[in-house]
Amino acid sequence: MRKLSAILFVAFLTISSTVLLLPPFGEASNPSTVSTSDTYYAVSYPFQRKTFYAAGRYWAFYSDGTNIRYRVSVDGTTWSSAYLVAGASYGQNFSIHFDGTYIHYTRYGVYDYDIYYRRGTPQPDNTIIWSVAEQKPVAKLSATSYYFRNTNIADNLWNFTTTSGTENLLTEVITGANGIDNWFYINPFATKDNVPDNTGTSAPTQILMKGWRTPAVTIASDRTFLLQVKLQNRAVAAHTGRLFYRIWKSANADMSNAVLAKNWQYLNYSFSATLAENSSKSASFYLDNYPNNEYLYVEFVWRIMTAGTGPTNFGYTGTDTTLSLVTDNQIVGTKFTCPTSGTADNISAYINTGTVPHKWKAAIYDGNLNLVGSTDERTFTTEETFKWQTFTFSSPKPSLSANENYWLVIWAENGGFPRIFGKTGATNQSLTQTILYDSWPATLSPTYQDRIYWFCFKLGI
């Protein structure tokens, strides 16, 4: 009879989080239970060693869902209690090797993802005498964060920057019921009254050259990327859309001769009928074409998936903070064209309510500066930083006509440095009138400015 060679073949099988040890070849016995685990991946992957025979016993390693542990058996049937080694959430996060004298393991960190190594000697009492403390021969590359900022390179090409700062809420994306299924450029820092360039009914194939580029070349080892984007609803309308992004690389700072590094991917967004509602999304991905001392460039397009539902709104909903105006004892307003006929519901304004308790209210005047309707009065008892505040029209609510010009105005009583934000606008697009806070005048006698102040006007359906 030919004797079986003394090669021990040991295989693991994980069923319902139970770690089983199959017997060696040539032995007719049932699998024995080594341990249980909180993960189905306690011993994955097959090419990563998890067992060996040393010091007159079998050694079996696995992850319990949090840490690397091992158990020891003299006969392969009855197993010892578990011994703790180090942290590892899954079996694939570590590998072991026994060279005949020492056990070696490598793992990557649960939180920092650095690579760790340790060597030890298996003992007859089931313990391991480690040679030294756990070593870190390979540290993960430090991450670099890039922010969308308005450092212009050329035309519509903008720099990322590694320095954080205020959010960019100037870049506008079309939202609402118009343009469903169309694709729209996101043109950096272009305030176009919510109408970015339309790219058509399919995703662009050529580079748009309307995006952001890294400020320096990126090395080949930078392979994992996390994109974080926040969108803000500029309409009082519920709708859904997809923000598509695409990555290019080039050895040239102007992105000439660019090569596609990652084709169009997308993030899903869903907005309720809430003005200035924010929605933040993130995506982690690998590049299909890795950079090698090249610049990276990202561009975006927006696609409306479902039409906006909710009342019609008009006005301007930017949040540029370059211009502000004190509004105590001063009526401040901007002229807009009403897109459709309807009943006025409310006015929202982007304001700072001031440092002392005081009252605010809003109103609408027609193109001839005659009062059309006014809102309820609101009292702010503590200072609010710049944010959208809504003022509801009193009953009976005023009716407005399509394609007519109306002045949306706001007024605050004296004290506390109340302010409203704005930006440069068309000639005589805004007005102010200094007047003691009281009842609304039937007709305004204002001074005009070339500004736009942040108002959003909502019409009932």
C-alpha positions as CSV (number, residue, x, y, z in Angstrom):
1,M,0.0,0.0,0.0
2,R,1.3,3.4,-0.9
3,K,1.4,5.8,2.0
4,L,-0.2,9.2,1.6
5,S,2.4,12.0,1.6
6,A,2.5,14.2,4.8
7,I,1.2,17.3,3.0
8,L,-1.7,18.9,4.9
9,F,-4.4,20.4,2.7
10,V,-6.7,22.6,4.7
11,A,-9.6,24.5,3.2
12,F,-12.0,26.9,4.8
13,L,-15.7,27.2,4.1
14,T,-17.9,30.0,5.6
15,I,-21.6,29.2,5.8
16,S,-24.0,31.6,7.6
17,S,-21.0,33.2,9.3
18,T,-19.7,29.8,10.6
19,V,-16.1,29.0,10.0
20,L,-15.6,25.3,9.1
21,L,-12.3,23.4,8.7
22,L,-12.4,20.7,6.1
23,P,-10.3,17.6,6.9
24,P,-6.9,16.8,5.2
25,F,-6.9,14.5,2.2
26,G,-7.1,10.9,3.0
27,E,-9.1,11.4,6.2
28,A,-12.7,10.4,6.4
29,S,-14.2,12.8,8.9
30,N,-16.7,15.6,9.0
31,P,-15.7,19.3,8.9
32,S,-15.1,20.8,12.3
33,T,-16.4,24.2,13.5
34,V,-13.5,26.5,14.2
35,S,-15.5,29.6,15.2
36,T,-18.3,31.9,14.2
37,S,-18.0,35.3,12.7
38,D,-20.1,38.5,12.2
39,T,-19.0,38.6,8.5
40,Y,-19.5,36.3,5.6
41,Y,-16.0,37.1,4.5
42,A,-14.2,35.7,7.5
43,V,-11.6,33.9,5.5
44,S,-11.7,35.4,2.0
45,Y,-9.9,35.4,-0.4
46,P,-8.7,31.9,-1.3
47,F,-5.3,33.0,-2.4
48,Q,-4.7,34.6,1.0
49,R,-3.3,32.0,3.4
50,K,-5.1,31.5,6.7
51,T,-3.9,28.2,8.1
52,F,-0.7,26.2,8.8
53,Y,0.7,23.4,11.0
54,A,3.4,24.2,13.6
55,A,4.4,23.3,17.2
56,G,2.4,20.1,16.9
57,R,-0.9,21.7,16.2
58,Y,-3.2,23.3,13.6
59,W,-3.5,27.1,13.5
60,A,-6.5,28.7,11.9
61,F,-6.9,32.5,11.3
62,Y,-10.0,34.5,10.4
63,S,-11.8,37.8,10.9
64,D,-14.7,38.0,13.4
65,G,-16.0,41.1,11.7
66,T,-13.8,43.4,13.6
67,N,-10.5,41.8,14.4
68,I,-8.1,39.1,13.2
69,R,-8.4,36.1,15.6
70,Y,-7.0,32.6,15.6
71,R,-7.8,29.3,17.2
72,V,-5.5,26.3,17.7
73,S,-6.2,22.5,17.6
74,V,-4.0,19.4,18.2
75,D,-6.4,17.0,16.4
76,G,-8.2,19.3,13.9
77,T,-11.5,18.7,15.7
78,T,-11.4,20.4,19.1
79,W,-10.4,24.0,19.0
80,S,-9.1,26.4,21.6
81,S,-10.6,29.7,22.6
82,A,-10.0,32.7,20.3
83,Y,-6.8,34.7,20.4
84,L,-6.7,38.4,19.3
85,V,-4.1,39.5,16.8
86,A,-5.1,42.9,15.3
87,G,-7.9,44.8,13.6
88,A,-9.4,43.6,10.3
89,S,-13.1,43.8,9.4
90,Y,-12.9,41.1,6.7
91,G,-10.7,38.1,5.9
92,Q,-9.5,39.7,2.7
93,N,-7.9,42.5,4.7
94,F,-5.1,40.3,5.9
95,S,-2.9,37.4,4.9
96,I,-0.5,35.1,6.8
97,H,2.5,32.9,5.9
98,F,4.5,30.3,7.9
99,D,8.0,29.8,6.7
100,G,8.8,26.8,8.9
101,T,10.0,29.0,11.8
102,Y,8.1,32.2,11.9
103,I,4.5,33.3,11.1
104,H,4.3,36.5,9.1
105,Y,1.1,38.5,8.6
106,T,0.3,41.7,6.7
107,R,-3.0,43.6,7.0
108,Y,-4.2,47.1,6.2
109,G,-5.6,49.4,8.8
110,V,-9.2,49.5,9.6
111,Y,-9.3,53.4,9.7
112,D,-6.1,54.6,8.0
113,Y,-5.7,51.9,5.3
114,D,-1.9,51.8,5.9
115,I,-0.1,48.4,5.4
116,Y,1.0,46.7,8.7
117,Y,3.4,43.8,9.2
118,R,4.4,41.6,12.1
119,R,6.5,38.4,12.7
120,G,6.2,35.9,15.5
121,T,7.0,32.4,16.6
122,P,4.1,29.9,17.2
123,Q,4.4,28.2,20.7
124,P,3.2,24.9,22.1
125,D,0.9,26.7,24.5
126,N,-1.1,28.1,21.6
127,T,0.4,31.6,21.9
128,I,2.6,33.5,19.5
129,I,5.8,35.3,20.7
130,W,6.0,38.3,18.5
131,S,9.5,39.5,17.5
132,V,8.7,43.2,17.7
133,A,5.7,45.5,17.7
134,E,3.6,45.8,14.6
135,Q,5.5,47.6,11.9
136,K,4.2,49.9,9.1
137,P,6.4,49.3,6.1
138,V,4.0,51.0,3.7
139,A,2.0,54.0,4.5
140,K,-0.9,55.1,2.3
141,L,-0.3,58.2,0.2
142,S,-1.6,61.3,1.8
143,A,-4.8,62.6,0.3
144,T,-5.0,66.0,-1.4
145,S,-8.3,67.8,-1.3
146,Y,-9.2,70.2,-4.1
147,Y,-12.0,72.8,-3.9
148,F,-14.0,74.4,-6.7
149,R,-12.8,78.0,-6.6
150,N,-12.9,81.0,-8.9
151,T,-9.2,81.2,-9.8
152,N,-9.4,81.7,-13.6
153,I,-6.8,80.1,-15.9
154,A,-8.2,80.9,-19.3
155,D,-11.7,81.6,-20.6
156,N,-14.0,79.2,-18.8
157,L,-11.2,77.0,-17.4
158,W,-10.9,77.4,-13.6
159,N,-8.4,76.2,-11.0
160,F,-9.1,73.9,-8.2
161,T,-7.4,75.1,-5.0
162,T,-6.1,73.1,-2.0
163,T,-7.3,75.9,0.3
164,S,-10.9,75.8,1.5
165,G,-13.0,78.9,1.6
166,T,-16.5,80.1,1.1
167,E,-18.9,78.0,-1.0
168,N,-19.4,78.8,-4.7
169,L,-23.1,79.3,-5.1
170,L,-22.6,81.4,-8.2
171,T,-22.4,78.6,-10.7
172,E,-26.0,78.0,-11.8
173,V,-27.7,74.9,-13.0
174,I,-31.1,75.0,-14.7
175,T,-33.8,73.4,-12.6
176,G,-37.6,73.1,-12.8
177,A,-40.0,72.0,-15.5
178,N,-38.1,73.5,-18.5
179,G,-35.6,71.5,-20.5
180,I,-36.5,68.0,-19.3
181,D,-34.1,65.4,-20.7
182,N,-31.9,68.1,-22.1
183,W,-28.2,68.3,-21.2
184,F,-26.8,71.6,-19.9
185,Y,-23.3,72.7,-19.4
186,I,-22.4,73.8,-16.0
187,N,-20.4,76.9,-16.8
188,P,-18.2,77.8,-13.8
189,F,-19.1,81.1,-12.0
190,A,-21.6,82.1,-14.8
191,T,-24.7,83.7,-13.4
192,K,-27.1,83.5,-16.3
193,D,-30.4,83.8,-14.5
194,N,-30.6,80.0,-14.3
195,V,-30.2,79.3,-18.0
196,P,-26.8,77.7,-18.6
197,D,-25.7,76.7,-22.1
198,N,-27.7,73.8,-23.6
199,T,-25.6,71.0,-25.0
200,G,-28.5,69.2,-26.7
201,T,-30.4,66.0,-26.1
202,S,-27.4,63.7,-25.5
203,A,-24.2,63.8,-23.5
204,P,-21.4,65.8,-25.1
205,T,-18.5,63.7,-26.5
206,Q,-15.9,66.3,-26.9
207,I,-14.2,68.1,-24.0
208,L,-16.3,71.2,-23.0
209,M,-13.5,73.3,-21.6
210,K,-15.9,74.6,-19.1
211,G,-14.7,73.1,-15.8
212,W,-12.0,72.9,-13.2
213,R,-8.4,71.8,-13.4
214,T,-6.0,70.7,-10.7
215,P,-3.4,73.5,-9.9
216,A,-0.5,71.1,-10.4
217,V,0.3,67.8,-12.1
218,T,-0.9,64.6,-10.5
219,I,1.3,61.6,-10.1
220,A,0.4,58.1,-11.3
221,S,-0.2,56.7,-7.8
222,D,-3.1,59.1,-7.2
223,R,-5.7,56.6,-8.3
224,T,-8.7,56.7,-5.9
225,F,-10.9,59.8,-6.0
226,L,-13.7,61.1,-4.0
227,L,-16.0,63.7,-5.6
228,Q,-18.2,65.8,-3.3
229,V,-20.8,68.2,-4.7
230,K,-23.6,70.2,-3.2
231,L,-26.4,71.6,-5.3
232,Q,-29.0,74.1,-4.2
233,N,-32.5,74.3,-5.4
234,R,-33.1,77.7,-7.1
235,A,-36.8,77.1,-7.7
236,V,-39.9,76.6,-5.5
237,A,-40.5,73.4,-7.4
238,A,-40.0,69.7,-6.7
239,H,-38.0,67.9,-9.4
240,T,-35.2,65.3,-9.9
241,G,-32.1,65.4,-12.0
242,R,-28.7,63.9,-12.6
243,L,-25.4,65.7,-12.3
244,F,-23.0,64.1,-14.7
245,Y,-19.3,64.4,-14.3
246,R,-16.3,63.4,-16.5
247,I,-12.6,63.5,-15.9
248,W,-9.8,64.3,-18.5
249,K,-6.0,64.4,-18.1
250,S,-3.4,66.3,-20.0
251,A,0.3,67.1,-19.7
252,N,-0.5,70.7,-20.7
253,A,-1.8,73.3,-18.3
254,D,-4.4,74.5,-20.9
255,M,-5.7,71.0,-21.2
256,S,-4.8,70.8,-24.9
257,N,-4.4,67.2,-26.2
258,A,-6.5,66.0,-23.3
259,V,-7.2,62.3,-23.0
260,L,-10.3,60.9,-21.3
261,A,-9.5,59.5,-17.9
262,K,-13.1,58.7,-16.7
263,N,-16.2,58.9,-18.9
264,W,-19.5,60.2,-17.8
265,Q,-20.8,59.1,-14.4
266,Y,-23.6,60.7,-12.5
267,L,-25.1,61.5,-9.1
268,N,-28.9,61.5,-8.6
269,Y,-30.5,64.5,-7.0
270,S,-34.1,65.0,-5.7
271,F,-35.5,68.3,-4.6
272,S,-38.7,69.2,-2.8
273,A,-40.6,72.4,-3.6
274,T,-38.3,74.3,-1.2
275,L,-36.3,77.4,-2.2
276,A,-32.6,77.2,-1.4
277,E,-32.9,73.5,-0.3
278,N,-29.4,71.9,-0.3
279,S,-28.5,68.4,-1.4
280,S,-25.0,67.0,-0.9
281,K,-23.8,63.9,-2.8
282,S,-20.4,62.1,-3.1
283,A,-19.0,59.5,-5.3
284,S,-15.8,57.4,-4.9
285,F,-14.2,56.0,-8.1
286,Y,-11.1,54.9,-9.9
287,L,-9.9,56.5,-13.1
288,D,-9.9,54.2,-16.1
289,N,-6.8,56.0,-17.4
290,Y,-4.4,56.9,-14.6
291,P,-2.5,60.2,-14.7
292,N,1.3,60.3,-14.9
293,N,2.6,63.7,-14.1
294,E,-0.5,65.2,-15.8
295,Y,-3.2,67.7,-14.9
296,L,-6.6,66.5,-14.1
297,Y,-9.8,68.3,-15.3
298,V,-13.4,67.7,-14.3
299,E,-16.5,69.1,-16.1
300,F,-20.2,68.7,-15.3
301,V,-23.5,68.7,-17.1
302,W,-27.0,68.7,-15.6
303,R,-30.0,66.7,-16.8
304,I,-33.5,67.2,-15.6
305,M,-35.1,63.7,-15.2
306,T,-38.6,64.7,-14.0
307,A,-40.4,68.0,-14.5
308,G,-40.7,70.4,-11.7
309,T,-44.0,70.5,-9.8
310,G,-45.2,73.4,-7.7
311,P,-46.1,77.0,-8.0
312,T,-44.4,79.3,-10.5
313,N,-41.7,81.5,-9.1
314,F,-39.8,84.4,-10.5
315,G,-37.1,86.8,-9.3
316,Y,-33.4,86.1,-8.7
317,T,-32.2,83.4,-6.3
318,G,-28.4,83.9,-6.3
319,T,-26.4,84.2,-3.1
320,D,-23.6,86.4,-4.2
321,T,-22.3,88.4,-1.2
322,T,-20.4,91.1,-3.0
323,L,-22.9,93.8,-2.5
324,S,-25.2,94.5,0.5
325,L,-27.5,97.3,1.5
326,V,-28.8,98.4,4.9
327,T,-32.6,98.2,4.9
328,D,-33.7,99.9,8.2
329,N,-36.2,102.7,7.4
330,Q,-35.5,102.1,3.8
331,I,-37.6,100.4,1.2
332,V,-35.4,98.3,-1.1
333,G,-36.5,96.4,-4.2
334,T,-35.8,94.9,-7.6
335,K,-37.8,94.9,-10.8
336,F,-38.7,91.5,-12.4
337,T,-41.0,90.4,-15.2
338,C,-43.8,88.0,-14.2
339,P,-43.7,84.9,-16.4
340,T,-47.4,83.9,-16.0
341,S,-50.6,85.1,-14.6
342,G,-51.5,84.0,-11.1
343,T,-52.2,84.8,-7.5
344,A,-49.3,86.0,-5.4
345,D,-48.4,83.7,-2.5
346,N,-45.2,84.9,-0.9
347,I,-41.9,86.7,-1.3
348,S,-38.6,85.3,-0.1
349,A,-35.6,87.6,0.4
350,Y,-31.9,86.8,1.2
351,I,-31.4,88.9,4.3
352,N,-29.5,89.4,7.5
353,T,-32.1,90.3,10.2
354,G,-29.8,92.5,12.3
355,T,-28.5,92.6,15.8
356,V,-31.5,93.9,17.7
357,P,-35.2,92.8,17.7
358,H,-37.2,94.6,14.9
359,K,-39.9,94.1,12.3
360,W,-39.7,93.3,8.6
361,K,-42.3,93.1,5.8
362,A,-42.4,92.8,2.0
363,A,-44.7,94.1,-0.8
364,I,-45.1,94.2,-4.5
365,Y,-45.6,97.3,-6.7
366,D,-46.5,97.4,-10.3
367,G,-44.4,98.9,-13.1
368,N,-45.8,102.4,-12.4
369,L,-44.8,102.1,-8.7
370,N,-48.3,101.6,-7.4
371,L,-48.9,99.2,-4.5
372,V,-50.4,95.9,-5.5
373,G,-50.2,93.9,-2.3
374,S,-48.3,93.5,1.0
375,T,-47.2,90.6,3.1
376,D,-47.7,89.8,6.8
377,E,-45.2,91.5,9.1
378,R,-42.5,89.3,10.8
379,T,-40.6,90.2,14.0
380,F,-37.1,88.8,14.4
381,T,-35.9,88.8,18.0
382,T,-32.4,87.5,17.4
383,E,-29.9,88.0,14.6
384,E,-30.1,85.6,11.7
385,T,-27.1,85.2,9.5
386,F,-27.7,85.8,5.8
387,K,-30.4,83.3,4.7
388,W,-33.7,83.1,2.8
389,Q,-36.7,84.5,4.8
390,T,-40.2,84.1,3.5
391,F,-43.0,86.7,3.9
392,T,-46.6,85.5,3.1
393,F,-49.1,87.8,1.4
394,S,-52.1,88.8,3.4
395,S,-55.6,87.9,2.2
396,P,-57.0,88.8,-0.3
397,K,-53.8,87.8,-2.1
398,P,-53.0,90.0,-5.1
399,S,-53.4,88.9,-8.7
400,L,-50.6,89.4,-11.2
401,S,-50.5,89.4,-15.0
402,A,-48.1,87.6,-17.3
403,N,-45.3,89.5,-19.0
404,E,-45.8,92.6,-16.7
405,N,-43.0,94.2,-14.7
406,Y,-43.3,94.3,-10.9
407,W,-41.2,95.6,-8.1
408,L,-40.5,93.2,-5.3
409,V,-39.6,95.2,-2.2
410,I,-38.7,94.7,1.5
411,W,-38.7,97.1,4.4
412,A,-37.2,96.9,8.0
413,E,-37.7,99.2,11.0
414,N,-34.8,101.1,12.4
415,G,-31.9,99.5,14.3
416,G,-29.6,96.5,14.3
417,F,-28.0,96.9,10.9
418,P,-30.4,94.8,8.9
419,R,-29.1,94.0,5.3
420,I,-30.0,92.4,2.0
421,F,-27.5,91.1,-0.5
422,G,-27.3,91.9,-4.2
423,K,-25.1,92.1,-7.3
424,T,-24.6,94.4,-10.2
425,G,-27.7,94.4,-12.5
426,A,-29.2,96.2,-15.4
427,T,-29.7,100.0,-15.6
428,N,-32.2,101.1,-13.0
429,Q,-33.2,97.6,-12.1
430,S,-33.3,98.3,-8.4
431,L,-34.7,101.0,-6.2
432,T,-34.5,102.5,-2.7
433,Q,-36.6,104.9,-0.8
434,T,-35.7,106.2,2.7
435,I,-38.9,106.4,4.7
436,L,-39.8,105.9,8.4
437,Y,-41.0,102.3,8.9
438,D,-44.9,102.5,8.9
439,S,-47.7,101.6,6.5
440,W,-46.8,101.0,2.9
441,P,-47.1,104.1,0.7
442,A,-49.6,103.9,-2.1
443,T,-47.0,105.0,-4.6
444,L,-43.2,105.0,-4.4
445,S,-40.9,107.9,-5.1
446,P,-37.6,106.1,-5.2
447,T,-34.0,106.5,-6.2
448,Y,-32.8,104.0,-8.8
449,Q,-29.7,101.7,-8.8
450,D,-28.1,99.3,-11.2
451,R,-28.3,96.3,-8.9
452,I,-30.2,93.1,-8.4
453,Y,-31.3,92.2,-4.9
454,W,-32.1,88.6,-4.0
455,F,-35.8,88.0,-4.2
456,C,-37.9,85.0,-5.1
457,F,-41.5,85.5,-5.8
458,K,-44.0,82.6,-5.7
459,L,-47.3,82.5,-7.6
460,G,-50.1,80.2,-6.7
461,I,-51.3,77.7,-9.2
